[in-house]
Amino acid sequence: MKRFLMISVLFITALFITACGQTENENADKNNNTAESEEQSNQTEEMENEENQDTEGDSNEQQFSIDAYKEDINKKLEDIDYNEFELEVNYPDNKEYEAEIEYDNKQLTAHLNNELEDNNMNGKAAFDQLYPNVTKLTINKDTNKEQAVKEILDTFDLDKEYLDFEVQLTLKDGTTIEYEDEKTSS
């Protein structure tokens, strides 16, 4: 009987220790799973926020914080001579080319609507598409309208047979330059 009691006590103790050990492991696993779930949730939330930013506000433009792309965007912004670039060119058959880059208070708005090539994009994608052309522009306050129109059409590879042309540039010093041209029908 003593032996049976001793074996029973040892067996119950082993069971108790094993059960407590599993509880601690389960708690550790639960804590790890909770941490992983929170991390995944945060990543998902960040992605959803980025997607929401893609659809928020005016459907024609998209703002995005440069914090996410800080190093790359800051370098690129240094290469651009303008804080704001807005271009609108209208063509026959109700086709339009619109492009915009605006940098204000660490918010970058970029939009491209190219109905000539059925290309519409916002945010970083639009910025990346427009950036190479905008950096090539040499327009300043001394540039006349004809030079500005020709340079933009050539740089952006746009058809010269437009109906009307409008561009607004804001230089880094705050000076705003606007050019408009409307072709009359013959």
C-alpha positions, 0 to 999 in steps of 0.5 A: 500500500505504501508503494502504491501511495508513493507511486500515485503521489509521484504520478500526480506530481508529474502530471501536475508539473507537466500540466503547469509546464504546458500552461506556461508554454501555452501562455508563452505561445499565446503571448507570441501568437498575440504579438505576431497577430498584433504585428500582422494587424499593424502591417495590415492596418498600414497597408489599408491606410496606404490603400485608403490614401489612394482613394481618399479625397479628390479622385483626380489627385493623391497625396502621400506622406514623404516619410515612407519614401523619405530618402528617395523622395527628398533626393528627387525633390531637390532635383525639381526646380518647382514646388508645384507643377500643373499641366492641362492640355486639351485635344480634339475628341475630348482627349486631355492630358493632365499632370500635377506634382505639388509639394507642400508641408511634407505632403506630396500630391501627384496625379497623371491623367493621360487620356491620349494613352488611357493612363491614369495614376495617382500618388507615388506611381504618378510622381515616378512617371512625371519626375523624369520629365519635370526635372528636364524643364528649364522654365523660369520667370524669364521664359516666354510663353512660346518657349515654355509651351514648346519645351513642355510639349517636347519634354512630355512628348505631347502632340502639338495639335492641341486645342488649349494649353495651360501650365502653372509652375510655382518656383522654389522661391514662391514665384508663380508662373502661368502660361495659357494658349488656345488655338483658334479653329481655322 
